[in-house]
C-alpha cells in the first residue's frame, strides 16, 4: 500500500475527530495528534478501531503508545498491512 494512499485514507478517517480546525487545513506527517489535531486518548481508540475496519488490519494495543504523530499512524498502518498480507 502506498504512503500517499494511506495519507488520503487516514485524512478521511480522522476528519470527524478533527474539531476546530480551519477550512482548507492540510494534514502533515509531522503533526502531533494531540497538540496539532486536538485528538484526545478516547478519540484515538475510536480512530484505531476505524482504521482497523477501513484497512482490514488489526493494530496491536501495544502500538497505541507510539501513535504520537500523523506519520506514526501512517507507519503503523503500512507496517501492519504488509505484515498481514
C-alpha positions as CSV (number, residue, x, y, z in Angstrom):
1,X,0.0,0.0,0.0
2,X,1.4,3.4,-1.0
3,X,2.0,6.1,1.6
4,X,0.1,8.7,-0.4
5,X,-3.0,6.4,-0.4
6,X,-2.6,5.8,3.3
7,X,-2.4,9.6,3.9
8,X,-5.5,10.2,1.9
9,X,-7.5,7.4,3.6
10,X,-6.2,8.5,7.0
11,X,-7.4,12.0,6.5
12,X,-10.9,10.6,5.7
13,X,-10.9,8.6,8.9
14,X,-9.5,11.4,11.0
15,X,-11.8,14.2,9.7
16,X,-14.7,13.6,12.0
17,X,-12.3,13.7,15.0
18,X,-10.5,16.9,14.0
19,X,-12.6,19.6,15.6
20,X,-12.0,23.4,15.4
21,X,-9.5,23.2,12.5
22,X,-9.6,25.9,9.9
23,X,-11.1,25.4,6.4
24,X,-8.6,24.2,3.9
25,X,-6.5,22.6,6.7
26,X,-3.6,20.5,5.4
27,X,-2.6,17.5,7.4
28,X,1.2,16.8,7.5
29,X,3.1,13.7,8.8
30,X,5.0,15.6,11.5
31,X,1.8,16.9,13.1
32,X,1.0,15.8,16.6
33,X,-2.3,14.0,17.0
34,X,-2.9,15.7,20.4
35,X,-1.4,19.1,20.0
36,X,-2.0,19.9,16.3
37,X,-5.1,17.9,15.6
38,X,-6.6,18.1,19.1
39,X,-7.3,14.3,19.3
40,X,-7.6,13.0,22.8
41,X,-6.9,9.5,24.0
42,X,-10.5,8.4,23.9
43,X,-10.7,9.6,20.3
44,X,-7.5,7.7,19.5
45,X,-9.1,4.4,20.5
46,X,-12.1,5.1,18.2
47,X,-9.7,6.1,15.4
48,X,-7.7,2.9,15.7
49,X,-11.0,0.9,15.5
50,X,-12.0,2.8,12.4
51,X,-8.5,2.3,10.8
52,X,-8.7,-1.4,11.5
53,X,-12.1,-1.6,9.8
54,X,-11.1,0.7,6.9
55,X,-7.8,-1.0,6.1
56,X,-8.9,-4.5,7.2
57,X,-6.0,-4.8,9.7
58,X,-5.5,-5.4,13.4
59,X,-3.4,-2.9,15.2
60,X,-1.9,-4.3,18.4
61,X,-2.8,-2.5,21.6
62,X,0.9,-2.1,22.4
63,X,1.3,0.2,19.4
64,X,-1.1,2.8,20.8
65,X,1.7,4.3,22.8
66,X,3.8,5.0,19.7
67,X,1.0,6.8,17.9
68,X,2.0,10.4,18.5
69,X,2.1,12.0,15.0
70,X,0.3,11.5,11.7
71,X,3.4,9.9,10.4
72,X,3.4,7.4,13.3
73,X,-0.1,6.3,12.4
74,X,0.8,6.1,8.7
75,X,3.8,3.9,9.5
76,X,1.9,1.6,11.8
77,X,-0.9,1.2,9.2
78,X,1.6,0.5,6.4
79,X,3.7,-2.0,8.5
80,X,0.6,-3.8,9.8
81,X,-0.9,-4.0,6.3
82,X,2.3,-5.5,4.9
83,X,2.7,-8.0,7.8
84,X,-0.9,-9.2,7.4
85,X,-0.7,-9.8,3.7
